[in-house]
Amino acid sequence: MTLYDKLWELNLDTSLIGLERVNECGDEFSPIGATVIGWESEGIHYCFVDGFGEMVFSVNPERLRPCHVNPVSTSFSDFLRLILACNGTTAIEQAVGWDKEKFYRFLTSKNNRISKDGKTVLRTIETALQLKPMEAPYEYIKGVQKEFDYGRLLFSKAFYEMTGEI
């Protein structure tokens, strides 16, 4: 059984940490071969993409340039460790457009507060799945993105037509 399956077997309300579970494919903004693993809000979602193993991607339809799809971790376990370190998914997705100072300031701000129930979800993930929070989340995310070849991501004809790239 994969770590992904183990997480969902815990039957947690992961929407409290920005990872609402859905059983569907992505939308027109998702790369071809995407399997959505959770929705954050307003179209922002996280997915695996065929051909990229356990790498987790964030998709933000409002950020078309330079790229609305960004890798955030090389594995699902690292993705969960990022969630533990960041009190949820928001800072993970936003890291692509933030500098280091803004990222870490957000982590300690009132805008990144999490409910008591959300804290319980995080503690359960940490203990049940035996994971520790990522030690340097911003540096990790930026390292993954720096090494990634964005040209390998493919999108549907509908996406290219919608964005005027066809």
C-alpha positions in Angstrom: 0.0 0.0 0.0 1.3 3.4 -0.9 1.7 6.4 1.4 -1.0 8.1 -0.6 -3.4 5.2 0.1 -2.4 5.2 3.8 -3.2 8.9 4.1 -6.7 8.4 2.7 -7.3 5.4 4.9 -6.9 7.7 7.9 -10.2 9.2 6.8 -9.2 12.7 7.9 -10.9 16.0 6.8 -7.8 17.2 4.9 -9.8 20.1 3.6 -8.8 21.7 6.9 -5.2 21.8 5.6 -6.0 22.9 2.1 -6.1 19.4 0.5 -9.8 18.6 -0.2 -10.0 15.1 -1.6 -11.7 14.6 -4.9 -12.1 11.6 -7.2 -11.7 13.3 -10.5 -9.2 14.2 -13.2 -7.9 17.7 -13.5 -9.4 20.5 -15.5 -8.3 22.2 -18.7 -5.4 23.8 -16.8 -4.0 20.5 -15.6 -1.3 18.9 -17.7 -2.2 15.9 -19.8 -2.0 12.8 -17.6 -2.8 14.6 -14.4 -4.5 12.8 -11.5 -5.8 15.3 -8.9 -4.8 14.5 -5.3 -6.6 17.4 -3.7 -8.1 20.9 -4.2 -7.1 23.9 -2.2 -9.4 26.6 -3.4 -10.7 28.5 -6.5 -9.2 26.2 -9.0 -5.9 25.6 -7.2 -5.1 21.9 -6.9 -2.4 19.4 -6.6 -1.7 16.4 -8.8 0.5 13.6 -10.0 1.3 13.6 -13.7 1.9 10.4 -15.7 5.5 10.0 -16.5 6.8 12.0 -13.4 6.6 9.3 -10.7 5.5 10.5 -7.3 6.4 14.2 -8.1 3.6 16.5 -6.9 2.6 19.5 -8.9 0.6 22.6 -7.9 -1.8 24.0 -10.5 -3.0 27.6 -10.2 -5.2 28.7 -13.2 -4.7 32.4 -12.2 -1.0 32.2 -12.7 -0.6 31.5 -16.4 2.9 33.1 -16.8 5.6 32.2 -16.4 3.9 28.8 -15.6 0.7 27.9 -13.8 1.9 24.3 -13.1 4.8 23.9 -10.8 6.5 20.9 -9.2 6.5 21.3 -5.4 8.0 18.0 -4.3 9.7 15.0 -5.7 7.6 12.6 -3.7 4.3 12.3 -1.9 6.0 11.8 1.4 8.0 15.1 0.9 4.7 16.8 -0.1 3.2 15.7 3.2 6.3 16.9 5.1 5.9 20.3 3.4 2.3 20.4 4.5 3.4 19.7 8.1 6.1 22.4 8.0 3.7 25.0 6.4 0.5 24.4 8.3 -1.2 23.4 5.1 -0.9 23.9 1.4 -1.2 27.6 0.9 2.5 28.6 1.3 3.6 25.6 -0.8 1.6 26.8 -3.9 2.6 30.4 -3.3 6.3 29.8 -3.0 6.8 30.0 -6.8 6.0 33.7 -6.6 7.5 34.6 -3.3 11.0 35.3 -2.1 12.4 33.6 0.9 11.6 36.4 3.3 8.0 36.7 2.3 7.6 32.9 2.5 8.9 32.6 6.0 7.0 35.7 7.1 3.8 34.2 5.9 4.4 31.0 7.8 4.5 32.9 11.1 1.7 35.3 10.2 -1.9 35.3 11.4 -2.9 34.5 7.8 -1.4 31.1 8.2 -3.2 30.2 11.4 -4.9 26.9 11.4 -7.9 25.7 13.3 -7.7 23.3 16.3 -9.2 20.6 14.1 -6.6 21.4 11.4 -3.9 21.0 13.9 -5.3 17.6 14.9 -5.2 16.6 11.2 -1.5 17.6 11.0 -0.6 15.8 14.2 -2.4 12.6 13.0 -0.5 12.7 9.7 2.8 13.2 11.5 2.2 10.3 14.0 0.2 7.8 11.9 2.5 8.1 8.9 5.7 8.6 10.8 6.7 11.8 9.0 8.6 14.9 10.2 8.0 18.4 9.0 10.4 19.5 6.2 13.3 21.4 7.7 13.8 24.1 5.0 10.5 24.1 3.0 11.2 27.1 0.8 14.7 26.0 -0.2 13.4 22.5 -0.9 10.5 23.8 -3.1 12.8 26.2 -5.0 15.4 23.4 -5.5 12.7 21.1 -7.1 11.5 23.9 -9.3 15.0 25.0 -10.4 15.9 21.5 -11.6 12.6 20.9 -13.4 12.3 20.9 -17.2 8.9 22.7 -17.7 9.0 21.8 -21.4 8.1 18.2 -20.5 4.6 19.2 -19.4 2.0 18.9 -22.1 -1.5 20.4 -22.2 -4.7 19.7 -24.1 -5.6 21.4 -27.3 -8.4 23.2 -25.4 -5.9 24.7 -23.1 -3.7 26.0 -25.9 -6.8 27.4 -27.7 -8.1 29.1 -24.5 -4.7 30.8 -23.9 -4.2 31.7 -27.5 -1.1 29.6 -27.9 -2.5 27.7 -30.9 
